[in-house]
Amino acid sequence: FSLVCRLLLLLGCLIVPLTTGATSSMALDFPVSCHNDKMLIGFPRELGSNFWQVHVVDTSGEEIVDCDYMVDHERLTLTALYVNCTRLEHDQHQLRIELLLNRTIAGDKNVTYSIGCDALPADEVVPTIFTGVTNCTKDFMAVVFPRLLPSFADEHMSQMAWILSIDDGTRTHRLSLRQAMQQGYTFLADSNNLIFQVSFGATGVTSYKQDNQMLYTVALKLSYGPPDQRLTVESRMICAPGPATCNSTHMTVAIPAFPGILSAVSVENRNIPMNQLQANGIILDARRGVKLHINRRTLKSRLYEENCLGLQSYMASLRLTFNFRGEMLSMVTYPECPCDQHAPIAAVCTQDGYMDFEVLSDRTKPALDLNTIRLRDPTCKPVFKSPSNDMVQFHVPLNMCGTRQRFEGERITYENEVRALWADLPPRRISRDSEFRLTVVCTYKSGDASLSARISSLPPPVSSINQGPLSLILLIYPDDSYLQPYSDDQYPIVKYLQQPIFLEVQVLNRNDPNIKLVLDDCWATTSQDPSSLPRWNIVVDGCDYELDNYRTAFHPVGLAVSYPNYRQRFEVKTFAFVVGDKALTSLVYFHCSALLCDRLHLDSPLCSPRCPLSARNKRGRI
């Protein structure tokens, strides 16, 4: 080992490489810090610029599901509790980790390391400290500890009192078990675990609110026994109960702003590196609190459990970890969309006159028998069936198979019906099959065979403030009346291709009638970063972009608003970014730069842009 590891051996740690694939060709140092209840492992800086994953495994190489460990990919650290993660061998807590390295380090092989920390002698009494993952529900938050303490109902309760200490940031509340139960705390126990449930209005709970979303946190310590032999469990709980909001393309999970930084995301026990969220269908917006826009294609669906005939999109579990004042806090939530009443199946509309879609067997409970589903014309069959018979795909001509069409303004809508009805099955006395009926919809613009897509945008960027003070804001409106902009909770907004998007740049908190707002440049990207690529210009030097087939249209600001010189309004036709021959499904972000000019003294040519006459004429014909 290197000098680092030789020093660590003096602190009571031991690292042994165990090869399960190929031995690493590169010596890796793991700085280890041993604590009373956990160990902190540091990974070499060489991993920072490479793809890597790490798992805690048992002696057979299987991942330990019950192990509560945390990986910080930015700081290159792993924190693991001794409980459920280690095995006591030769007076040491032995932790086994499996490290997957890419070819630049270890030939794309798995390497297993065994790391040990000396166990404290049995007669050395120390507090027992755990950091549990908060189970966050819509009604309460809960944390589970291994049952190392006596049950709350044990005989010795009368002799050994429980004390609950709650730190709310300004004072510490000390409550007896009875007092705690009267003030919002519930204590449960089974043969293996202690369960603490905390209501959101309990004593000592701190709350944060933003846009009607709440986040709750509480630091508690439960002690048992006399002072010289006291056992203690500690936890800082965190919970944002939601609810999630949904539109036709995304589920949005919003976390109010609080003194915490999101550092890890895990979906259904699968950790997703922060730099790979978008590749996994999750777009992170951390400008005001945290918003996760989750592509609905990645969600599961089920029949709604209440009085609703549609399907509900949901995520089985979402674990979020925050760095809260140097402490790593995790919560597990179970976000779900409101009922999609008679939600149609989203079909991909092709340019050669077909609609492509798939049907999954888990759309009903019990599971749908895919052998029984039919279109309006039962002779039209699926073009593909999965080997496990849990999914079928259809490729349906728009002029066959019972497909119908209707005209809605400038759009043509094609629809068919997928169904599995008892009436279509052979006669029987009873049936254990689910009935199923759902509409498939495909929409084109009249006279156009282009793909119908949904393009979303996020809320306008935070107002930039300069000396003055001066604030600008970019808003999006539903129509050209410009009466009421979309609110923050309506983003991302769904638009079809070529559908107009009505935008407005506005000066805030000023009352000088001589100020005139002039647009400089406006553009769109697939990222919140205004300088990112790809990029498409919308307004250039105050004029429409001459290379765009659908020119930007500028709208006058009437006298119905105060200070009309403070606003600039324009209209953009919805588009999708294309890479190669495929349209991107990512969100679209709009950005603008603007000038404030003296209306009475336009001393800069930028304050009075002169657009080419041809461009203006073309705008007028849109």
C-alpha positions as CSV (number, residue, x, y, z in Angstrom):
1,F,0.0,0.0,0.0
2,S,1.0,3.6,-0.4
3,L,1.9,6.0,2.4
4,V,-1.8,6.9,2.7
5,C,-2.8,3.3,3.4
6,R,0.1,2.8,5.9
7,L,-1.1,5.7,7.9
8,L,-4.7,4.3,7.8
9,L,-3.6,1.0,9.1
10,L,-2.5,2.8,12.3
11,L,-6.1,4.0,12.6
12,G,-7.5,0.5,12.5
13,C,-8.5,0.0,8.8
14,L,-7.5,-2.7,6.4
15,I,-8.0,-2.9,2.6
16,V,-7.7,-6.1,0.7
17,P,-8.4,-6.5,-3.0
18,L,-10.5,-9.5,-3.9
19,T,-10.7,-10.1,-7.7
20,T,-14.0,-11.2,-9.1
21,G,-13.2,-10.2,-12.7
22,A,-9.7,-9.1,-13.5
23,T,-7.2,-7.6,-11.1
24,S,-6.8,-3.9,-11.6
25,S,-3.7,-2.9,-13.4
26,M,-3.6,0.3,-11.3
27,A,-3.1,0.5,-7.6
28,L,-6.0,2.3,-6.0
29,D,-5.7,3.9,-2.6
30,F,-8.8,4.1,-0.4
31,P,-8.6,6.5,2.5
32,V,-10.8,5.1,5.3
33,S,-12.2,6.9,8.3
34,C,-13.6,4.6,11.0
35,H,-16.3,5.9,13.3
36,N,-18.4,4.4,16.1
37,D,-21.3,3.4,13.9
38,K,-20.0,3.7,10.3
39,M,-17.0,4.0,8.0
40,L,-16.2,6.7,5.4
41,I,-14.3,5.5,2.4
42,G,-12.6,7.9,-0.1
43,F,-11.9,6.9,-3.7
44,P,-8.9,8.0,-5.8
45,R,-9.1,11.1,-7.8
46,E,-8.4,9.1,-11.0
47,L,-12.1,7.9,-10.9
48,G,-13.4,11.5,-11.2
49,S,-13.0,11.7,-14.9
50,N,-14.1,8.1,-15.7
51,F,-17.3,6.1,-15.5
52,W,-17.5,4.0,-12.3
53,Q,-20.1,2.4,-10.1
54,V,-19.8,0.9,-6.6
55,H,-22.0,-1.6,-4.7
56,V,-21.8,-3.1,-1.2
57,V,-21.9,-6.9,-1.6
58,D,-21.8,-10.0,0.6
59,T,-19.3,-12.8,0.5
60,S,-21.0,-14.3,-2.5
61,G,-20.8,-11.1,-4.5
62,E,-24.5,-10.3,-4.3
63,E,-25.6,-6.7,-3.5
64,I,-26.8,-6.3,0.1
65,V,-30.3,-4.8,-0.4
66,D,-30.8,-3.8,3.3
67,C,-27.5,-2.0,3.5
68,D,-27.9,1.8,4.1
69,Y,-24.9,3.3,2.3
70,M,-24.4,6.6,0.4
71,V,-22.2,7.3,-2.6
72,D,-21.2,10.9,-3.3
73,H,-19.9,10.9,-6.9
74,E,-18.7,14.5,-6.7
75,R,-16.7,14.1,-3.5
76,L,-15.7,10.5,-4.4
77,T,-16.8,9.1,-1.1
78,L,-18.9,6.2,0.2
79,T,-20.4,6.2,3.7
80,A,-21.7,2.8,5.1
81,L,-23.2,1.9,8.4
82,Y,-21.8,-1.1,10.2
83,V,-25.4,-2.4,10.8
84,N,-26.6,-4.4,7.8
85,C,-23.5,-3.5,5.7
86,T,-20.6,-5.2,7.4
87,R,-19.8,-8.6,8.9
88,L,-17.9,-8.9,12.1
89,E,-14.7,-11.0,11.5
90,H,-11.7,-11.2,13.8
91,D,-12.9,-8.2,15.8
92,Q,-13.3,-6.1,12.7
93,H,-16.2,-4.8,10.8
94,Q,-15.6,-6.1,7.3
95,L,-17.1,-4.2,4.4
96,R,-17.0,-5.6,0.9
97,I,-17.4,-3.3,-2.1
98,E,-17.6,-4.1,-5.8
99,L,-16.1,-1.4,-8.0
100,L,-16.9,-1.3,-11.7
101,L,-14.2,0.6,-13.6
102,N,-14.0,1.5,-17.2
103,R,-11.3,0.3,-19.6
104,T,-9.0,3.3,-18.9
105,I,-8.4,2.0,-15.4
106,A,-9.3,-1.7,-15.1
107,G,-10.2,-3.1,-18.4
108,D,-14.0,-2.7,-17.8
109,K,-14.0,-5.4,-15.1
110,N,-15.4,-5.7,-11.6
111,V,-13.0,-5.6,-8.7
112,T,-14.1,-6.5,-5.1
113,Y,-12.3,-5.0,-2.1
114,S,-12.6,-5.9,1.5
115,I,-12.2,-3.0,4.0
116,G,-12.1,-3.5,7.7
117,C,-12.5,-1.2,10.8
118,D,-11.6,-2.4,14.3
119,A,-14.6,-3.1,16.4
120,L,-14.8,-1.5,19.8
121,P,-14.4,-3.7,22.8
122,A,-17.6,-5.0,24.3
123,D,-17.0,-3.2,27.6
124,E,-16.4,0.2,26.0
125,V,-19.8,1.9,26.1
126,V,-20.5,4.4,23.4
127,P,-23.7,5.9,22.0
128,T,-25.3,4.0,19.2
129,I,-25.8,6.4,16.3
130,F,-27.6,5.7,13.1
131,T,-28.7,7.9,10.2
132,G,-31.8,6.4,8.7
133,V,-33.5,7.0,5.4
134,T,-36.8,8.9,5.8
135,N,-39.9,7.1,4.5
136,C,-41.9,10.1,3.2
137,T,-45.6,9.7,2.8
138,K,-48.4,12.2,2.3
139,D,-49.5,11.9,5.9
140,F,-46.3,11.5,8.0
141,M,-42.6,10.7,7.8
142,A,-41.0,7.7,9.4
143,V,-37.6,6.2,10.0
144,V,-36.7,2.6,10.8
145,F,-33.8,1.5,13.1
146,P,-32.5,-2.0,13.8
147,R,-33.8,-3.1,17.1
148,L,-30.7,-2.7,19.3
149,L,-32.8,-1.0,22.0
150,P,-35.5,-2.6,24.1
151,S,-39.1,-2.5,22.9
152,F,-41.2,0.4,24.0
153,A,-43.5,-2.1,25.8
154,D,-40.8,-4.0,27.8
155,E,-41.1,-4.7,31.5
156,H,-38.2,-2.5,32.3
157,M,-39.9,0.6,30.9
158,S,-40.8,1.7,34.4
159,Q,-37.2,1.5,35.6
160,M,-35.4,2.7,32.4
161,A,-37.1,5.9,31.0
162,W,-37.1,6.8,27.4
163,I,-36.2,10.4,26.6
164,L,-36.8,12.1,23.2
165,S,-34.7,15.1,22.4
166,I,-35.7,17.3,19.5
167,D,-33.5,20.1,18.1
168,D,-35.6,22.6,16.1
169,G,-32.5,24.9,15.4
170,T,-33.3,27.4,18.2
171,R,-33.9,25.1,21.2
172,T,-33.9,21.5,22.3
173,H,-37.2,20.0,23.4
174,R,-36.8,17.1,25.9
175,L,-39.9,14.9,26.1
176,S,-40.9,11.7,27.9
177,L,-42.4,9.0,25.8
178,R,-45.9,9.9,26.9
179,Q,-45.3,13.6,26.1
180,A,-43.9,12.8,22.7
181,M,-46.9,10.7,21.8
182,Q,-49.2,13.6,22.8
183,Q,-47.2,16.0,20.6
184,G,-47.2,14.2,17.2
185,Y,-44.7,11.3,17.6
186,T,-45.6,7.6,17.2
187,F,-43.3,4.7,18.3
188,L,-43.8,1.2,16.9
189,A,-41.7,-2.0,17.3
190,D,-41.6,-5.4,15.8
191,S,-39.2,-8.3,16.3
192,N,-36.5,-6.7,14.2
193,N,-37.0,-2.9,14.0
194,L,-38.0,0.2,15.8
195,I,-40.2,2.5,13.8
196,F,-40.5,6.2,14.5
197,Q,-43.4,8.1,12.8
198,V,-43.6,11.9,13.0
199,S,-46.6,14.0,11.9
200,F,-45.8,17.1,10.0
201,G,-47.3,19.3,12.8
202,A,-45.3,17.6,15.6
203,T,-43.3,19.6,18.1
204,G,-39.9,20.7,16.8
205,V,-40.6,20.0,13.1
206,T,-39.2,22.7,10.8
207,S,-41.1,23.5,7.6
208,Y,-40.2,25.2,4.3
209,K,-42.8,26.3,1.8
210,Q,-42.6,27.4,-1.8
211,D,-45.3,27.4,-4.5
212,N,-47.7,25.5,-2.3
213,Q,-45.2,22.7,-1.8
214,M,-43.9,21.8,1.6
215,L,-40.7,20.3,3.0
216,Y,-40.4,19.1,6.6
217,T,-37.3,18.3,8.7
218,V,-36.6,17.3,12.3
219,A,-33.5,16.3,14.2
220,L,-34.4,13.8,17.0
221,K,-32.4,11.7,19.5
222,L,-34.0,8.9,21.5
223,S,-32.1,7.7,24.6
224,Y,-32.7,4.8,26.9
225,G,-31.0,3.7,30.1
226,P,-29.0,5.3,32.9
227,P,-26.4,8.0,32.0
228,D,-23.3,5.7,32.4
229,Q,-24.8,3.0,30.1
230,R,-27.1,5.1,27.9
231,L,-28.0,3.8,24.4
232,T,-29.0,6.4,21.9
233,V,-30.3,6.5,18.3
234,E,-30.3,9.6,16.3
235,S,-31.8,10.7,13.0
236,R,-32.4,13.9,11.0
237,M,-35.6,13.2,9.1
238,I,-36.5,15.0,5.9
239,C,-39.7,14.8,3.9
240,A,-41.4,16.6,0.9
241,P,-44.8,14.9,0.7
242,G,-45.8,16.5,-2.6
243,P,-48.1,15.9,-4.4
244,A,-46.4,15.5,-7.8
245,T,-47.9,17.4,-10.7
246,C,-48.3,15.9,-14.2
247,N,-49.0,16.9,-17.8
248,S,-49.2,14.7,-20.8
249,T,-45.4,14.3,-21.1
250,H,-43.8,14.7,-17.7
251,M,-44.3,14.2,-14.0
252,T,-42.8,17.0,-11.9
253,V,-41.5,16.4,-8.3
254,A,-40.9,19.8,-6.6
255,I,-38.8,20.3,-3.5
256,P,-39.0,23.8,-1.8
257,A,-35.8,25.8,-1.4
258,F,-34.1,24.9,1.9
259,P,-30.4,24.8,3.1
260,G,-29.7,21.5,1.3
261,I,-28.1,20.6,-2.0
262,L,-29.3,17.6,-4.0
263,S,-26.4,15.2,-4.3
264,A,-27.9,11.8,-5.3
265,V,-31.0,10.4,-7.0
266,S,-32.1,6.7,-6.9
267,V,-35.1,5.3,-8.8
268,E,-36.4,1.9,-7.5
269,N,-33.1,1.1,-5.7
270,R,-31.1,2.0,-8.8
271,N,-28.6,4.9,-8.3
272,I,-28.5,7.3,-11.2
273,P,-25.3,9.5,-11.3
274,M,-26.1,13.2,-11.3
275,N,-24.5,13.7,-14.7
276,Q,-26.7,11.0,-16.3
277,L,-30.1,12.1,-15.1
278,Q,-31.2,13.5,-18.5
279,A,-30.1,10.3,-20.2
280,N,-32.4,8.5,-17.9
281,G,-35.4,10.7,-18.6
282,I,-35.0,13.1,-15.7
283,I,-34.4,16.8,-16.1
284,L,-33.1,18.7,-13.0
285,D,-34.1,22.3,-12.4
286,A,-32.3,23.6,-9.3
287,R,-32.8,27.3,-9.8
288,R,-35.6,27.8,-7.2
289,G,-35.5,24.8,-4.9
290,V,-35.4,21.5,-6.8
291,K,-37.7,20.3,-9.6
292,L,-37.3,17.0,-11.2
293,H,-39.2,16.7,-14.5
294,I,-39.5,13.0,-15.1
295,N,-40.5,11.7,-18.6
296,R,-43.7,9.8,-18.3
297,R,-42.4,7.1,-20.7
298,T,-40.2,6.0,-17.8
299,L,-43.1,5.7,-15.4
300,K,-45.3,2.7,-14.6
301,S,-49.1,2.7,-14.9
302,R,-51.9,1.0,-12.9
303,L,-55.6,1.2,-12.5
304,Y,-56.6,4.0,-10.1
305,E,-57.6,2.7,-6.7
306,E,-60.4,5.3,-6.1
307,N,-63.4,6.3,-8.1
308,C,-61.7,6.8,-11.5
309,L,-61.9,4.7,-14.6
310,G,-58.5,5.8,-16.1
311,L,-54.9,4.9,-15.5
312,Q,-52.5,6.3,-13.0
313,S,-48.8,6.9,-13.8
314,Y,-46.5,6.4,-10.9
315,M,-43.0,5.7,-9.7
316,A,-42.5,2.8,-7.4
317,S,-39.9,4.7,-5.3
318,L,-37.8,7.8,-5.6
319,R,-34.9,8.3,-3.2
320,L,-33.4,11.8,-3.0
321,T,-30.2,12.6,-1.0
322,F,-29.3,16.1,0.1
323,N,-26.2,17.6,1.6
324,F,-27.7,19.5,4.5
325,R,-25.1,21.5,6.3
326,G,-22.5,18.8,5.9
327,E,-24.9,16.0,6.8
328,M,-26.2,13.6,4.1
329,L,-30.0,13.2,4.4
330,S,-32.1,10.8,2.3
331,M,-35.8,10.5,1.8
332,V,-37.8,7.9,-0.1
333,T,-41.0,9.1,-1.8
334,Y,-43.6,7.4,-3.9
335,P,-44.7,10.0,-6.5
336,E,-47.9,9.4,-8.5
337,C,-49.9,11.3,-11.1
338,P,-53.6,12.2,-10.6
339,C,-55.9,9.9,-12.5
340,D,-55.8,10.0,-16.3
341,Q,-59.5,9.8,-16.9
342,H,-59.9,7.8,-20.2
343,A,-56.3,8.7,-21.1
344,P,-55.6,7.8,-24.7
345,I,-52.6,5.7,-25.7
346,A,-49.9,8.0,-27.0
347,A,-49.2,7.0,-30.6
348,V,-46.2,7.8,-32.7
349,C,-47.4,9.2,-36.0
350,T,-45.3,8.4,-39.0
351,Q,-44.8,10.5,-42.1
352,D,-45.9,7.6,-44.3
353,G,-49.4,7.4,-42.8
354,Y,-49.2,5.0,-39.9
355,M,-49.7,5.2,-36.2
356,D,-47.3,3.1,-34.0
357,F,-48.1,2.2,-30.4
358,E,-47.6,-0.5,-27.8
359,V,-49.9,-2.0,-25.2
360,L,-48.6,-3.4,-22.0
361,S,-50.2,-6.2,-20.0
362,D,-49.9,-4.4,-16.7
363,R,-52.4,-1.7,-17.8
364,T,-55.1,-3.6,-15.9
365,K,-55.4,-5.6,-12.7
366,P,-55.3,-8.6,-13.0
367,A,-52.9,-8.4,-15.9
368,L,-54.4,-8.0,-19.4
369,D,-54.3,-11.1,-21.6
370,L,-52.8,-9.6,-24.7
371,N,-54.1,-12.5,-26.9
372,T,-57.6,-11.0,-26.4
373,I,-57.1,-7.4,-27.6
374,R,-58.5,-6.2,-30.8
375,L,-58.8,-3.1,-32.9
376,R,-62.1,-2.0,-34.4
377,D,-61.2,-4.2,-37.3
378,P,-60.3,-7.5,-35.6
379,T,-58.4,-8.8,-38.6
380,C,-55.6,-6.2,-37.9
381,K,-53.1,-7.9,-35.7
382,P,-50.0,-6.7,-33.7
383,V,-46.8,-6.7,-35.7
384,F,-44.8,-7.8,-32.6
385,K,-45.3,-9.7,-29.4
386,S,-42.7,-9.9,-26.7
387,P,-41.4,-13.4,-25.8
388,S,-42.8,-13.0,-22.2
389,N,-46.2,-11.9,-23.7
390,D,-46.2,-8.7,-21.6
391,M,-46.1,-6.3,-24.6
392,V,-47.5,-6.0,-28.1
393,Q,-46.8,-3.4,-30.8
394,F,-49.1,-2.2,-33.5
395,H,-48.4,-0.6,-36.9
396,V,-51.8,0.7,-38.0
397,P,-52.5,2.3,-41.4
398,L,-54.5,5.5,-41.0
399,N,-57.0,4.5,-43.7
400,M,-57.6,0.9,-42.5
401,C,-58.3,-1.2,-39.4
402,G,-61.3,0.9,-38.5
403,T,-59.3,4.1,-38.0
404,R,-61.5,7.2,-38.1
405,Q,-60.7,10.8,-38.8
406,R,-62.1,14.1,-37.7
407,F,-61.2,17.7,-38.5
408,E,-60.5,20.2,-35.7
409,G,-59.6,23.6,-37.1
410,E,-56.3,23.2,-38.8
411,R,-55.7,19.7,-37.5
412,I,-56.8,16.2,-38.6
413,T,-57.2,13.7,-35.7
414,Y,-57.1,10.0,-36.4
415,E,-58.3,7.6,-33.7
416,N,-58.8,3.9,-33.2
417,E,-59.8,1.8,-30.3
418,V,-57.9,-1.0,-28.6
419,R,-60.2,-3.3,-26.6
420,A,-60.6,-6.6,-24.9
421,L,-64.2,-7.1,-24.1
422,W,-66.0,-10.1,-22.7
423,A,-68.6,-9.8,-25.5
424,D,-65.8,-10.5,-28.0
425,L,-64.8,-13.7,-26.3
426,P,-66.3,-17.2,-26.6
427,P,-69.4,-17.7,-24.4
428,R,-68.5,-18.8,-20.8
429,R,-70.0,-19.0,-17.5
430,I,-67.5,-17.0,-15.6
431,S,-64.4,-15.0,-16.6
432,R,-61.2,-14.0,-14.7
433,D,-60.0,-11.8,-17.6
434,S,-59.9,-8.1,-17.3
435,E,-62.0,-5.9,-19.7
436,F,-60.0,-3.2,-21.5
437,R,-61.0,-0.3,-23.7
438,L,-58.7,2.5,-24.6
439,T,-58.5,5.1,-27.4
440,V,-55.4,5.6,-29.6
441,V,-55.1,9.1,-31.0
442,C,-52.8,10.6,-33.7
443,T,-53.0,14.2,-34.9
444,Y,-51.6,16.0,-38.0
445,K,-51.8,19.6,-39.1
446,S,-54.2,20.0,-42.0
447,G,-52.4,19.5,-45.3
448,D,-49.2,18.5,-43.6
449,A,-47.8,15.0,-43.0
450,S,-45.2,16.0,-40.4
451,L,-44.8,14.3,-37.1
452,S,-47.1,15.5,-34.3
453,A,-44.9,16.0,-31.2
454,R,-45.2,17.6,-27.8
455,I,-42.6,20.2,-26.9
456,S,-42.3,21.4,-23.4
457,S,-40.6,24.4,-21.8
458,L,-39.8,25.2,-18.2
459,P,-40.7,28.3,-16.2
460,P,-39.1,31.6,-17.2
461,P,-35.5,32.1,-15.8
462,V,-35.1,33.9,-12.5
463,S,-35.1,37.7,-13.1
464,S,-31.6,39.1,-13.6
465,I,-31.0,42.0,-11.2
466,N,-28.5,44.8,-11.8
467,Q,-27.8,48.1,-10.3
468,G,-30.8,50.3,-10.4
469,P,-32.4,47.9,-9.3
470,L,-33.6,46.4,-12.6
471,S,-35.5,43.2,-13.2
472,L,-36.5,41.6,-16.5
473,I,-38.7,38.5,-16.9
474,L,-39.6,36.3,-19.8
475,L,-43.2,35.0,-19.8
476,I,-45.2,32.6,-22.0
477,Y,-49.0,33.1,-22.6
478,P,-51.7,30.7,-23.8
479,D,-52.8,32.9,-26.7
480,D,-52.3,36.2,-28.4
481,S,-54.6,38.1,-26.1
482,Y,-51.7,38.2,-23.6
483,L,-54.1,38.4,-20.7
484,Q,-52.7,35.9,-18.2
485,P,-49.3,34.2,-18.5
486,Y,-48.8,30.5,-17.5
487,S,-48.0,30.1,-13.8
488,D,-45.0,28.3,-12.5
489,D,-47.0,25.2,-11.6
490,Q,-48.2,24.8,-15.2
491,Y,-44.7,24.2,-16.6
492,P,-43.4,22.4,-18.6
493,I,-46.0,23.4,-21.2
494,V,-47.1,21.0,-23.9
495,K,-47.2,22.3,-27.5
496,Y,-47.6,20.5,-30.9
497,L,-45.3,21.2,-33.8
498,Q,-46.0,24.5,-35.6
499,Q,-48.4,25.5,-32.8
500,P,-47.8,29.2,-31.8
501,I,-45.9,30.1,-28.6
502,F,-46.7,33.6,-27.4
503,L,-43.8,35.1,-25.4
504,E,-43.3,38.5,-23.7
505,V,-40.2,40.2,-22.2
506,Q,-41.1,42.6,-19.5
507,V,-39.4,45.2,-17.3
508,L,-40.5,44.9,-13.6
509,N,-40.6,47.3,-10.7
510,R,-40.0,50.5,-12.7
511,N,-42.2,53.6,-13.3
512,D,-40.2,55.8,-15.6
513,P,-42.3,56.5,-18.7
514,N,-39.3,57.4,-20.7
515,I,-37.8,53.9,-20.6
516,K,-38.2,51.7,-23.7
517,L,-37.5,48.0,-23.8
518,V,-35.8,46.8,-27.0
519,L,-35.1,43.1,-27.8
520,D,-31.6,42.3,-28.8
521,D,-31.4,38.5,-29.3
522,C,-33.6,35.6,-28.4
523,W,-32.8,31.9,-28.8
524,A,-33.7,28.4,-27.7
525,T,-31.6,25.5,-26.3
526,T,-32.1,22.1,-24.9
527,S,-30.5,23.1,-21.6
528,Q,-31.0,25.7,-18.9
529,D,-27.5,27.0,-19.9
530,P,-28.0,29.9,-22.4
531,S,-24.6,29.2,-24.0
532,S,-25.3,25.4,-24.5
533,L,-25.6,23.7,-27.9
534,P,-27.7,22.9,-29.9
535,R,-29.1,26.4,-30.3
536,W,-31.7,28.0,-32.6
537,N,-32.1,31.7,-33.1
538,I,-35.5,33.3,-32.8
539,V,-34.7,37.0,-32.7
540,V,-31.4,38.4,-34.0
541,D,-30.5,42.1,-33.5
542,G,-34.1,42.8,-32.8
543,C,-35.4,41.2,-36.0
544,D,-36.7,37.8,-37.0
545,Y,-34.2,35.1,-37.9
546,E,-33.9,35.1,-41.7
547,L,-32.9,31.4,-41.9
548,D,-36.1,30.2,-40.3
549,N,-38.9,29.1,-42.6
550,Y,-41.4,30.1,-40.0
551,R,-40.5,33.6,-39.1
552,T,-40.9,35.1,-35.7
553,A,-44.0,37.4,-35.6
554,F,-43.9,40.5,-33.4
555,H,-47.1,41.7,-31.7
556,P,-47.9,45.3,-30.7
557,V,-48.5,46.1,-27.1
558,G,-51.8,47.9,-26.6
559,L,-52.7,50.7,-24.2
560,A,-54.6,48.3,-22.0
561,V,-51.5,47.7,-19.9
562,S,-49.5,50.3,-17.9
563,Y,-46.2,51.3,-19.5
564,P,-46.5,49.5,-22.8
565,N,-43.0,50.5,-23.6
566,Y,-41.9,48.1,-20.9
567,R,-43.0,45.1,-22.9
568,Q,-42.0,43.3,-26.1
569,R,-44.3,40.6,-27.5
570,F,-43.5,38.0,-30.2
571,E,-44.8,34.7,-31.5
572,V,-42.7,31.6,-32.3
573,K,-44.0,28.4,-34.1
574,T,-43.2,25.3,-32.0
575,F,-40.3,23.2,-33.3
576,A,-38.2,20.3,-32.2
577,F,-34.4,20.1,-32.2
578,V,-33.1,17.4,-34.6
579,V,-29.9,15.4,-34.3
580,G,-29.1,13.3,-37.3
581,D,-32.5,12.1,-38.5
582,K,-34.2,12.0,-35.1
583,A,-36.2,14.7,-33.3
584,L,-35.1,15.2,-29.7
585,T,-37.7,14.7,-27.0
586,S,-35.9,16.9,-24.4
587,L,-37.4,20.1,-23.1
588,V,-36.9,23.4,-24.9
589,Y,-35.6,26.5,-23.0
590,F,-36.0,30.0,-24.3
591,H,-33.5,32.8,-23.5
592,C,-33.5,36.6,-24.4
593,S,-31.1,39.5,-24.1
594,A,-32.6,43.0,-24.1
595,L,-31.7,46.7,-24.0
596,L,-33.3,49.5,-21.9
597,C,-33.2,52.7,-23.9
598,D,-34.2,56.3,-23.3
599,R,-37.3,56.7,-25.4
600,L,-36.6,60.4,-25.9
601,H,-32.9,60.1,-26.7
602,L,-32.2,56.9,-28.8
603,D,-28.4,57.5,-28.7
604,S,-27.5,54.0,-29.7
605,P,-28.3,52.2,-33.0
606,L,-29.2,49.2,-31.0
607,C,-32.1,51.1,-29.6
608,S,-33.8,51.4,-33.0
609,P,-33.2,48.2,-34.9
610,R,-33.9,48.3,-38.6
611,C,-35.1,45.0,-40.0
612,P,-34.8,44.0,-43.7
613,L,-38.0,44.9,-45.5
614,S,-38.2,41.4,-47.0
615,A,-38.3,39.9,-43.5
616,R,-41.1,42.2,-42.4
617,N,-43.1,41.3,-45.4
618,K,-42.7,37.6,-44.8
619,R,-43.7,38.1,-41.2
620,G,-46.9,39.7,-42.3
621,R,-47.8,36.7,-44.4
622,I,-47.4,34.1,-41.6
